[in-house]
Amino acid sequence: MNPGAAEQGAKVATSFIDTMKAQPLALALVVMNMCLLALFWFIFAKSADLAHQREQQMFVEQKDVRELLAKCVVPQQGQGSFPNLTPTFIAVRGETREQKLEKVFEPQRPVLDIEGERKINTLLQTALDEALHDQIKHLFDIWLKDETDQPRRAGVGARAAVKAYRDAMRALKERERKLEQGETVQ
């Protein structure tokens, strides 16, 4: 006679248990794997529940927001029961940088008398002299702190400072000339 499925299953289970008795480390690994599977199932089930709760809370919150917005929008007369919620785009054209600079640098009439304007020129001259002096000191301080590629770096900085000083002095001289001739100054 052929043994039945129940008898065959019992033999397999018995041989499995006998094998596990002989090798307790293998039994421990099987038990640990089963525990890990149970732990993963538990974690995924809890994560799914939390995600579902979060989703439900978002739906409730969105419903509340929609209800509040529905109360805020009042339909105009003759439009029926639904308001026009078409987005309206407002284009604002701001001033460009050049336009702002033009306003700043537009010619101005002297507000002060000729002596007041001369005093302004003297103050501008003093400020330019001090600025060049401070910049050269700053370049020398950098040279003392970092000798990398010096004195070339200090020379480049000094040439740029002197060029800016000369340009500013030319503009100041032009201002003085216009002031003497009664023209508008900048």
matplotlib code that plots the C-alpha trace (Angstrom):
import matplotlib.pyplot as plt

x = [0.0, 1.0, 1.1, -1.3, -0.5, -1.0, 1.5, 4.0, 3.6, 4.1, 7.3, 8.7, 7.9, 9.5, 12.6, 12.8, 12.5, 15.1, 17.5, 16.9, 17.5, 20.9, 21.7, 20.5, 22.2, 20.0, 16.9, 17.8, 18.3, 14.9, 13.2, 15.0, 13.9, 10.3, 10.5, 12.0, 9.2, 6.6, 8.4, 8.4, 4.7, 3.9, 6.0, 4.4, 0.9, 1.4, 2.9, 0.0, -2.4, -0.6, -0.5, -4.3, -4.9, -2.8, -4.6, -8.0, -6.9, -5.7, -9.1, -10.9, -8.7, -9.1, -12.9, -12.8, -10.7, -13.0, -16.0, -14.3, -13.4, -16.9, -18.1, -15.6, -16.4, -19.7, -21.1, -21.9, -25.4, -26.4, -23.6, -25.8, -24.8, -21.2, -18.6, -16.0, -12.8, -10.7, -7.2, -6.4, -2.9, -1.6, 1.5, 3.6, 6.4, 9.1, 11.8, 15.0, 18.4, 19.2, 16.0, 16.8, 20.3, 19.1, 16.9, 19.9, 22.3, 20.0, 21.5, 20.5, 20.5, 22.7, 20.7, 23.4, 25.1, 28.4, 30.4, 28.3, 28.9, 32.7, 32.6, 31.0, 33.7, 36.4, 34.7, 34.6, 38.3, 39.2, 37.1, 38.7, 42.2, 41.3, 39.7, 42.8, 45.0, 42.8, 42.8, 46.6, 46.9, 44.4, 46.4, 49.6, 47.8, 46.8, 50.4, 51.6, 49.1, 49.3, 52.5, 51.1, 51.8, 53.0, 53.9, 51.9, 48.6, 49.2, 50.3, 47.1, 45.0, 47.0, 46.6, 42.8, 42.6, 44.6, 42.5, 39.3, 40.8, 41.8, 38.3, 36.7, 39.0, 38.2, 34.5, 35.1, 37.1, 34.3, 31.8, 33.9, 34.1, 30.3, 29.7, 32.0, 30.1, 26.7, 25.6, 23.7, 25.9, 25.7]
y = [0.0, 3.5, 5.8, 8.7, 12.4, 12.8, 10.0, 11.4, 14.9, 13.4, 11.6, 14.9, 16.8, 14.1, 14.0, 17.9, 17.9, 15.2, 17.1, 20.3, 18.5, 17.4, 21.0, 23.6, 26.4, 25.7, 25.6, 29.0, 30.5, 29.2, 30.7, 34.0, 34.2, 33.5, 36.2, 38.7, 37.9, 38.5, 41.8, 43.0, 42.2, 44.1, 47.2, 47.3, 46.8, 49.7, 51.9, 51.3, 52.2, 55.4, 56.3, 55.7, 57.8, 60.7, 60.5, 60.6, 63.6, 65.4, 64.8, 66.2, 69.2, 69.8, 69.5, 72.2, 74.5, 74.0, 74.9, 78.0, 79.1, 78.5, 80.9, 83.6, 83.7, 85.6, 85.3, 88.5, 89.4, 87.7, 85.1, 82.3, 80.2, 79.5, 82.3, 82.9, 81.4, 81.9, 83.0, 86.6, 87.5, 90.9, 92.0, 94.6, 96.2, 97.3, 99.7, 98.4, 99.0, 101.5, 103.5, 103.7, 104.8, 107.5, 109.0, 109.0, 110.5, 113.0, 116.5, 118.6, 122.3, 123.6, 124.0, 125.9, 129.1, 128.9, 128.9, 126.0, 124.0, 124.8, 123.4, 120.2, 119.9, 120.3, 117.6, 115.3, 116.0, 115.1, 112.0, 110.8, 111.4, 109.5, 106.6, 106.1, 106.3, 103.7, 101.4, 101.4, 100.7, 97.8, 96.3, 96.5, 94.8, 92.0, 91.7, 91.3, 88.6, 86.6, 86.7, 84.5, 86.0, 89.3, 92.0, 91.4, 91.2, 94.4, 96.1, 95.1, 96.4, 99.6, 100.3, 99.7, 102.1, 104.8, 104.4, 104.8, 107.8, 109.5, 108.9, 110.3, 113.3, 114.0, 113.9, 116.3, 118.7, 118.6, 119.4, 122.4, 123.6, 123.4, 125.1, 128.0, 128.3, 128.1, 124.8, 122.1, 119.7, 116.1]
z = [0.0, -0.7, 2.3, 2.3, 2.2, 6.0, 6.7, 4.2, 5.9, 9.3, 8.1, 6.7, 9.9, 12.0, 9.9, 10.0, 13.8, 14.2, 12.0, 14.0, 17.2, 15.8, 14.7, 17.2, 15.3, 12.2, 14.4, 15.9, 12.4, 11.3, 14.4, 13.9, 10.2, 11.3, 13.9, 11.3, 8.9, 11.7, 12.6, 9.0, 8.6, 11.8, 10.7, 7.2, 8.6, 11.1, 8.3, 6.1, 8.9, 9.6, 5.9, 5.7, 8.8, 7.4, 4.1, 5.8, 7.9, 4.7, 3.1, 6.1, 6.2, 2.4, 2.9, 5.6, 3.4, 0.5, 2.7, 4.0, 0.5, -0.7, 2.0, 1.0, -2.7, -3.3, -6.8, -8.6, -9.8, -13.0, -13.1, -11.7, -8.7, -9.7, -9.3, -12.0, -10.5, -13.6, -12.5, -13.2, -14.0, -13.2, -15.0, -13.2, -15.1, -12.8, -13.5, -15.0, -13.4, -16.1, -15.5, -11.8, -12.5, -14.9, -12.2, -9.8, -12.3, -14.0, -13.9, -10.9, -10.5, -7.8, -4.6, -2.8, -3.8, -5.6, -2.3, -1.0, -4.2, -3.9, -0.4, -1.7, -4.3, -1.5, 0.5, -2.5, -3.2, 0.4, 0.4, -2.9, -1.4, 1.7, -0.2, -2.3, 0.8, 2.6, -0.4, -0.8, 3.0, 2.6, -0.3, 1.8, 4.7, 2.3, 1.1, 4.6, 5.4, 2.2, 0.2, -2.6, -6.0, -4.5, -5.4, -8.7, -6.9, -5.0, -8.2, -10.0, -7.1, -6.9, -10.6, -10.4, -7.4, -9.2, -12.3, -10.3, -8.5, -11.8, -13.3, -10.2, -10.3, -14.0, -13.1, -10.2, -12.4, -15.0, -12.2, -11.1, -14.7, -15.1, -11.8, -12.8, -16.1, -14.4, -16.1, -14.4, -12.4, -11.5]

ax = plt.figure().add_subplot(projection="3d")
ax.plot(x, y, z, "-o")
ax.set_aspect("equal")
plt.show()
